[in-house]
Amino acid sequence: MTRRKAGRMTPRLDKLARFLSIIGREGPVSLYRVAKLGGFIYQTAQRYLRYCVEKGLVRDLGRGERGAMRLVLTEKGRQFLEALRG
């Protein structure tokens, strides 16, 4: 993550695109799986998730059978990812 703003970090666009791409391709998917597939440290994936949920890019469908989050892209997240891909 880069650029501090009022105590928060804004993610790098290339890493954000990778994070969102995995959720879009694999979703519904757990945060653990996103971190593993994307090569993110789990704590970093948590920060990216927090950012994406705040911005309305990702939605948590609730806990699955094994207690893991089930993450999916929102329509806004799909549009944002397409814009990043150009």
Backbone torsions as a table, in degrees:
resi	resn	phi	psi	omega
1	MET	NA	151.3	-178.0
2	THR	-134.7	179.8	175.3
3	ARG	48.2	101.8	176.0
4	ARG	-76.8	137.4	177.1
5	LYS	-145.8	110.8	-179.8
6	ALA	50.3	43.8	176.9
7	GLY	81.8	2.1	-179.7
8	ARG	-115.0	158.5	179.5
9	MET	-111.0	139.8	175.1
10	THR	-98.8	129.3	-177.4
11	PRO	-69.6	153.1	172.4
12	ARG	-67.2	139.6	-175.0
13	LEU	-63.5	-36.3	179.9
14	ASP	-66.1	-39.9	178.9
15	LYS	-73.6	-36.3	176.5
16	LEU	-63.0	-41.7	177.9
17	ALA	-62.0	-41.6	178.4
18	ARG	-63.5	-44.7	179.5
19	PHE	-59.2	-49.9	-178.7
20	LEU	-67.6	-37.2	179.3
21	SER	-60.2	-42.7	179.9
22	ILE	-64.0	-44.6	179.3
23	ILE	-63.5	-42.0	179.3
24	GLY	-64.5	-39.6	-177.7
25	ARG	-77.2	-40.4	-172.2
26	GLU	-98.3	-18.0	-170.0
27	GLY	-59.0	151.8	-6.1
28	PRO	-65.7	135.3	-172.0
29	VAL	-141.1	150.1	178.2
30	SER	-79.9	156.7	177.2
31	LEU	-63.5	-37.2	177.9
32	TYR	-57.6	-45.2	-179.2
33	ARG	-66.7	-39.7	177.0
34	VAL	-60.3	-46.1	179.7
35	ALA	-61.2	-44.8	-178.2
36	LYS	-65.0	-48.9	-178.2
37	LEU	-66.9	-32.9	-177.2
38	GLY	-89.6	-7.1	-178.2
39	GLY	72.3	29.3	178.5
40	PHE	-95.3	143.4	166.8
41	ILE	-66.0	142.2	-174.4
42	TYR	-55.4	-41.4	-179.4
43	GLN	-63.9	-35.9	176.8
44	THR	-67.3	-42.1	177.3
45	ALA	-61.0	-37.4	177.1
46	GLN	-62.4	-41.3	178.5
47	ARG	-65.5	-42.2	177.9
48	TYR	-62.7	-41.3	179.0
49	LEU	-62.6	-46.1	179.2
50	ARG	-57.0	-46.2	179.2
51	TYR	-60.3	-47.6	-176.0
52	CYS	-66.9	-36.7	177.4
53	VAL	-68.4	-43.6	178.4
54	GLU	-59.8	-35.5	-178.7
55	LYS	-86.9	-3.6	179.2
56	GLY	76.6	24.7	-178.3
57	LEU	-92.2	-26.2	-177.2
58	VAL	-132.8	145.7	177.5
59	ARG	-127.0	141.4	176.2
60	ASP	-96.1	119.2	-179.8
61	LEU	-80.0	2.3	-178.3
62	GLY	104.8	-176.0	-175.9
63	ARG	-83.7	140.1	176.1
64	GLY	-84.7	-171.2	-178.5
65	GLU	-56.8	-37.1	-176.3
66	ARG	-95.0	9.3	176.3
67	GLY	89.1	0.2	-178.9
68	ALA	-85.3	150.5	174.5
69	MET	-61.5	151.8	174.0
70	ARG	-119.3	102.2	-173.4
71	LEU	-97.3	139.0	175.0
72	VAL	-138.6	156.8	173.6
73	LEU	-76.9	144.4	170.2
74	THR	-85.7	172.6	175.9
75	GLU	-60.5	-40.2	176.6
76	LYS	-61.1	-39.2	178.2
77	GLY	-64.9	-39.8	177.5
78	ARG	-63.9	-44.2	179.7
79	GLN	-64.6	-41.5	179.1
80	PHE	-63.4	-43.2	179.1
81	LEU	-63.5	-42.0	177.8
82	GLU	-62.6	-39.6	177.9
83	ALA	-64.9	-39.3	178.1
84	LEU	-65.1	-37.3	-179.4
85	ARG	-72.5	-23.8	176.6
86	GLY	68.0	NA	NA
